[in-house]
């Protein structure tokens, strides 16, 4: 046990809270500093016009083993997520559903039976997955996802409805930039993973309730402390945070927030960033989707989530637009009108929304480009460690990458003498 170890965790997002839970579970005292009043970082609950909404819509999958483990450890209820076998439905008719066969046969059967693409392309998708498996999901040298799809003749309708949307959802990076190796890692652990790895896990509570807030209670019950809101003003080489000494420090802030600590961290990669836009549209209570998550093709909106089916907010749809694009030049009102128009046309007509709310995370993730250089969890300052999805060596910037990084940083803090 590590009862004498007093560790500061700067940042109360998924990475920081994963680090704090790991520390507390091993007997160390964790003190979490977060500048916001609500924990969760870039995946949190926000208040907008008197309503509580998520600052972005997140989809989990069964392959998120570390996040699911931590959720169990801190007592997140099992029904906090709706778990469904992999099923992708589009308003335009494309549909794919994994079959109830042992992995990976269920996915392969689902690919062969997908609707809305020619059989030759479905068969090609099976061959693509088999080719990746033979190569042990290594792409050498790394290249853009578009190049990988073209190489395997996956850039037709199957690419339009399956591979490119999956890449955008997982990497939040356009396919002409996105890393094929990171995308292959995602396919390895989800679609080609073990039983349940490709299942969809749709949150039925807000993102702060899903993990960060139960994690905070877990830490408090084990002698730790959560200081929020508290913006850290000073971190010294001696590991003092705003004048208070600590044995170790874990810096779990967004990569764009690392600049003030550069002298302690060491050289930082020149990251660029990708946005995520979520447009909430409130319709009459009778409006609902045919499936909790519905895809859209050839539109600005990529996915719509039925908040009534998931959160009990009847008639509310959350429209998601991932990564960069022309929409970045649009005003919020213009975005809401555009999203309503696209959804309404695709669903055969909807009444005007009662209200709308657009939430933009301009730097939601780093650009997960081919050849991307990441931050290491260790720094130029002994006893100072980094956590955050930008430090994971394999995964795209997801909630799973964030918690994996937090656990990794905490283990380094516990093992360092």
Buried (B, 14 or more C-beta within 10 A) or exposed (E): EBEEBBBBBBBBBBBBBBBBBBBBBBBBBBBBBBBBEBBBBBBBBBEEEEEEBBBBBBBBBBBBBBBBEBBEBBEBEEEBBBBBBBBBBBBBEBBBBBBEEEBBEBBBBBBBBBEBBEEEBBEBBBEBBEEBEEEEBEBEEBBBBBBBBEBBBBBBBBBBBBBBBBBBBBBBBBBEBBBBBBBBBBBBBBBBBEEBBBBBBBBBBBBBBBBBBBBBEBBBEBEBBBBBEBEBEEBEEEBBBBEEEBBBBBBBBBBEBBEEBEEBBBEBEEBEBBBBBBBBBBBEEEBBBEBBBBBBBEBBBBBBBBBBBBBEBBBBBBBBBBBBBEBEEBEBEEBBBBBBBBBBEBBEEBEEBEEBBBBBBEBBBBBBBBEBEBBEBBBEBEBBBBBBBBBBEEBBBBBBBBBBBBBBBBBBBBEEE
